[in-house]
Amino acid sequence: MPGVLLGDVFPNFEAETTIGRIKFHDFLGDSWGILFSHPRDFTPVCTTELACAAGITGEFKKRGVKMIALSIDSVEDHTNWSKDVMAFNGETGTPLPFPIIADDKRSLSVQLGMLDPDEIDKDGMPLTARCVFVIGPDKKLKLSILYPATTGRNFDELLRVIDSLQLTAQKKVATPVNWKPGDKVMVIPSLSEAEATALFPNGVTCKELPSGKKYMRFTQP
Ligand code: BEZ
C-alpha cells in the first residue's frame, strides 16, 4: 500500500517546484517541515487555504517549520495561481512565501498515498486529497492528516499540533484534549512517580479516580 507511516523516514523525493527542482531532504535542511497537498489550482477552497497559509508564514517560521504545498498541476499553473492567492489576501504583487510542488505526473501523489478516488478531473483522473505531513528534523514523519477535497483544513489546528509535536519531542509529556500552549500537560504513563517528580520541578498533580489508578498526572511544562 502506498503511503508513509508515522516514524518512517520521509521519502527524499526530487520534484519540480515554483522555486526550481528540489531534493526534499536538502530543501528541509535541519528544519521541521510541513507538506500540504491540495486538489487543484484555481479552485475556491484551495485558494482560501493557501491564502491562509501565506498569511501565517511568520508563525511557521517562528516554529522553525519550512512550508511546501503540492498539487497535480504544472509549475506554470502554480505560478499564475499564486498571484490569485496573494491577491485574495489583498497582497497583489507579493510572491507566495512558500513553494508549490508540480506533481503533474502524479508519481509523488501515488507514492505518498495522496490521491482521492472520489475526486475525478474532466479526464477521469483522480485529484490529490488535502493531505498534511509534518516531518521532524530527523526527516521522520511525525504527523499525517487526510481531508477530502470538499473540506478545507484548519491552519490554526496545524500550528497547535506543531506546538504539541515540538513540546513532546523535548519533554516526556503528552498534550490532552483541546490543549493549547500554556495549558497543563500530562505526564506520560511510562514514567514512574519518582522519575516524574525529578523531571518536573513545577510539580505533578494526580487526579483521584474511582479505579484508584494514578494515571491522570498533570504538570506545567
Ligand atoms: C476547492 O478547492 O474548492 C475544491 C477542489 C476540488 C473539489 C472540491 C472543491
Residues whose N, C-alpha, C, O or C-beta is under 5 A from the ligand:
A	BS01	BEZ	P39 T43 P44 V45 C46 A149 T150
